[in-house]
């Protein structure tokens, strides 16, 4: 059996095994130094993880982010389907959080972003601890145009 490639420096080896699985899937799509393209994503390759997936479009000038797709767990966490919504409009507090900066690093540098977060409050007023990774993808162009997010709530 082949050894798994080492995780990128941004993703700790102590991260949840599902996070490591989706990161290794992303790593396997690389061709040399070129980032993987969104069209390479095969949902059947990580079917068990689909509920925690979000795809986010990166729009530039100014830099903004819009939900392209949300898995069922993400819809339940947000209390509704936010597909097509701008994150800064869906969440009035969005720009005062660390998330826009995390997205910007992924979009501008083409590297993953990992976070293990403090408890978050859901729409149902329940609290969860969040662990998530953002992974950069091209969309037929040379730059990051889509971010695949995988989130676990505990």
Secondary structure, 3 states (H helix, E strand, C coil): CCCCCCCCCCCCCCCCHHHHHHHHHHHHCCECCECCEHHHCCHHHHHHHHHHEEEEEEECCCCEEEEEEECHHHHHHHCCCCCCCEHHHHCCCHHHCCHHHHHHHHHHHCCCEEEEEEEEECCCCCEEEEEEEEEEEECCCCCCCEEEEEEEEC
